[in-house]
Every structure is written in C-alpha cells, then in structure tokens.
C-alpha cells in the first residue's frame, strides 16, 4: 500500500526592513532623494555605495557570494564590459523594460542614460562630422574609457589599418593639455555630461559657445552610456528588477539623467544617435586600447 501524506513546506517569513544596495561609480546629489522615493514606495531601505568598477570587481573576486550588492550603475560602457566579462551579472529575464532601455542581446544590462560625444567650438566654426576635427587644432577632453568607446564605431566600420590611421590623424591635431589656452584651439571634443557640469570658474570654456553634434546628419552621434545591471547572488532580485524598471520609466529617467548631465533615453530632439548598440561596440574596446597605447 502506498500512503501519500500531504506535507506542507513552511514558507519563509517576509524579510523585516529589507535593504537594497546600489553600487555606482559616480554619486550625484539628487540620487539620495530619487532612490528614497522608490524605497518609500516599496517599504525598503536603499543604501547607495560609491565605488569604482575596479573596487567592485576586486570585492567580487574576494567573495562572490557575500558581496552584499544588488544593483550596479556605471557611467562608461568600458566598465560595464569589464563587469560583464567577469560574469558578475544576472540575466534580466523577468523585467518589463521599455524599448528605449535597449536591453542587451545577452540580457545582462540596460541603458539608463545617453552621453553624446560633442564638439564645443568658437563662433563660426563648424564641425559637421568628427573628421572635420582634422582641419583644426582641438582640445581632447576625454578620459581613456571615453576614448575607447568613442573610437569603437570606427573599428566597427573600417578595416583595422584604416581605424589606426583615423586615430593617428586625429591625435596629430590634439593640443597638449599644458598648452591649453583660449587662442590655441578652435574646438573641444568632449562628452555632453562634462560640458553640462562645467562651473563658472572654468573660464577656458567661456570662449567656446557653440555646441555641435557631429555625424548627426550621417551615421549618427557617437555616445557613451549610463548602464545598469543586477549582481549575481543578489538577495533581492525581484525588487532590484523593479528598481531598474522604475529608473527607465519616462519621468524618473529624466530626473536620473538630469542629475548627471546625461540625456534621457527618451530624448531624441537635438540629434540622431549612432545606432549600433553599446554591447556590440564593446568587442572593439581591447583593440582600440592597443592602438591608443601605440599612438600616445
């Protein structure tokens, strides 16, 4: 005789005072208020930790199961690639994200903000395409991480030797930082976020008044991205997913990106974007780094 007895498995009690931990490499003043709204809505505490991608990866290497971080928010595609390559991210299989969030093919991260590579010039100087910078001495106000993302579209579309030629040609016209004076250049190549975050004390910028979006009429403006993902072994995967959905909703996303000087993922007025997804461009970062090392 087979006796089947019902056995009720006790359900885990709801966590008291749950805490969602967000790690970001750049903390803005408005983040606390913005995330506190989400915490209040879902009756949980939000803890934001400011740390570099390097620090995050080091902590994960030391203890992948005890990292204690749920969500990562990074300001360069370069860093999200490195985090992704360390297999630190949990696939976002359950979220309902807008098309504008550009959920990657791997489903490992989403886009939360756009940071166009712009030219800021003196009056009557036109930079219609990035190659026009070859006609002028210019200030290059890009970090190594930004350069890697900026040049990736060249590597996608050109033969490797041609890409190197482009990098070398542009580098020839870069004015060394020690010679940065208003009369030594006609243009800045920079990110929109850096330009928006300039202060009145940055007097050099005052001579450069025209904001231009090169390639807008051709292949589209190159850009970096603010991206977000969920760390593997997150204790609050469902809630972390809701946070990412919330950060990519129209009203909240505009506030999130405004805090950082980025464009919202819903912004489409001033320029046309380069359309290749950031995840697809990441494969070219390593090669661009090698070229930059040789040139610089």
N, C-alpha and C positions, 0 to 999 in steps of 0.2 A: 504494500500500500504506500502510495506516495502522498505525504501530507504536506500541503503547501500552506505556510503560515505567513500572513502579511507582516512585513517588518517595516515600520516607519523609521526612516532615517531622519534624525533630528536636524532641523535647519539651523544654519549658523545665525547667530543673533546679529542684527544690524550693528555696524561699527558706530560707536559713540564718538561724536566730534571728529568725523573723518577729515583728513588733511590731504590736499592735492599739492604736490610740489612741482613747480615750474622752474627750469633752469634756462637762463638766457645769457648771451654774451654781451648784451647792451641793455641796461635798465633805464627806462625813461621815467620822468616824473609822473606822468599820467597813468603808468601801469598799475600802481597800487589801487587807485580808485576804480579803474576799469575792471580789474580782476576781483576786487572786493564785491562789485555788483554781482558777478557770477557766483561768488561764494555765498552771498546772502540769498540769492535766488535758489540755490541748491542746498542750503544749510550745511555748508562745509567751510573749512578754513583753507585759504590759499596762501602758500608760502612761496615766495619768489627768491631764487638764489642766482646771483650774478656770478657767472664763471665762464671762462673761455672754453672753446671746444677742446683744446688740449687738456685742460684740467678735467673736463667731463670724461674724456676718453681714458685718462690715467686712473680716475676713480673706478671706472667700469672695469678696467683691466685688473685692478686690485681685488674687486669684489662685485662681479656682475649680478649676483643675486641680492646684494644688500646695498645697492646704490641709493635707494630711497628717493629716486626722482621719477616723476611720471611723464612730464611733457618737456620737450626741448624746443626752444625757439631761437633760431640762428639767423644772423644778418648777412651771411655770404653763402652762395651756392658751394663755394670751395669747402667750407667747413661742414656743410650738410653731407657732401660727398664723402668726406673722411669719416664722419659718424656712421653713415650708411655702410661704408666698406668694412667697418669694424663689427658689422652685424648687430648693432645696438638697438635697432628699431623694430617695433612690432607692426606687422601689416595692418592697415586701416581698412578692414573688411566690412565693418558694420556701420561706418559713418555715412551720413547723407550730406555730402558736400556739394556746394554749387559748382557749376561748370567752371566758373572763374577761378576756383581754388586749384585747378589743374592737378588733381590727384594723379600722382605719377603712375606709370605703367606697372611699376613694382608695388604700388600702393603703400609705399613706405613713408611718404611725406607729402604735404600740401604746400601751396604757395599762399602766404598771408599778406604780401606786400610787394610792390614793384619799385625798384630803384634805377631809373634810367641813367645811362651814361650820356651826359650832356656837354655841350660846349658853351661857355660863357665868354663873350667877346666884347671888344670895344665897339663903339658905334661905327656903323657902315662896313663891318667885317662880316662876311657871310661864310658859314661852314655848312654847306648843304649835305655833304657826305663826310664820313670820318677821314677819307683820303684827302680831303681839302686841307687837312692839317699839315700835309706835306709842303704846302705853299707858304707857311708861316712858322716862325719860332713860336713855341707854345709851352705853357706850364702844364705838367702832368701831375695832377693831384689825385693819384690813385694808389691805394695800398697794393702790396703784392697779390693779395687774394682777389682784389678787384681787377687787377690787370689780367689775371688768369682767366676770369670769366669774360672780360671784355674782348680778349683776342680769340676765345674759343670759336665764335662764328666764322672767323677767317679759316681756321683749321677744318671746320666742317665743310666749307665750300671750295677750298682751294687745295692744290697739291701741297705737300709738306714744304717743299722748297719755296713755293710761292708765298706761303704763310710766313716763313722765316724772312723772306725779302720784305714783306709788308711790315713786320715788326722792326726790322733793321732800319727801314726807310723812315718810319715814324720816330724811332728813337733818335735818329740823326738831328731832328728838329726840336727835341726836348731841351728846354733851358734848365741847366742845373739849378738846384734849389738855392745854392749860395749866391746865384746871380738873379734871384727873383726881385726885380724892380719893375715898376709900372711901365717903363718905356722899353723893356727888354722882351716883351711879348705882346701879341695881339689877341691871344685866346687862352682860356683854361679848358683842359679836358678833365672833368670831374664827375662825381655822382650827384644826382639831384639832392640826395639827403644831405651831403656835405655842404652844398650851396645853400640849402634852406636853413641849415643850422649855423651859418656864419653869424658872427656877432659884429656890432658896430666898431669894435676895436680892430677888426680885420680890415684895415684901411686899404690894403692892396686890392681887395675885391671892388672897391668903390669905383675904380677906373674901368671895370668890366660890367657892362649894364645889360647886354643883350643875351637872353637865354635862348639857346637853339637846340633843336632835337635832330641831330644828323641822321641821315638814312630814312627819315620818316616817310619820304615820298618814294623810296626804293624798296630795300629789303626789310626795313623796319628798324626802329631804335634798339640798340643793344641795351641790355639791362641785367642787373643783379636781382636777387630775390630775398625776401624775408620768408623763411620756410619753417615749418613745424612738423613734429612727429611725436610718437609715443614710444617711450623707452620699453624695451623688453623687460618682463618681470614686473611691470607696473602693477601695483596693488589695486588701482582704481581705473582699469582700462575703460569701462563704460563711461565713467564720469569724465575721464580725460578726453574721450571721443566727443562728448557733448561740449567740452570746452573748445575744441577745435572747430566744431560746427558753429558755435557761438561767435568765435573770433573771425569767422569768414562770412557771417551774416552782414548784409549791406551797411546798416547803421553802425554796428560795433566795429566792423573792419575799417571804416573811415576814421573812426576815433583812434583805433590802434595804430594805424599807419601815420596819422597826423602827429602822434606823439613822437614819431621817429623821423619825420620829414620824408617819408616814403609816399608813393602813390597808392591809393586803394586798388585792390584787384578789380574793382568795378569802374575805375577811371579809364576813359577812352576818348577824352576830348581833344587834348593838345597834340597828340602824336599817335602814330601807328607803331605797335611793338614788333620786334623781331619774333617770329612765330615758333621757332624750334624750342621745345620745352627744355627747361634747365637740366633735367635729368639726362636728356640726350646730349647736351653740351658737356656734361661732366666728364665724359670719356676722353675729352681732349685736354683736360687740365694738366695732366702729367707731361704731355708733350710740350705744351705752351711753357710750362715751368722750365723745362730743359732749354728751350730757345731763349727765354728771358735770362737765364743764368749765363748762357754763352754771350749774349749781347751786352748785358750790364756788367 
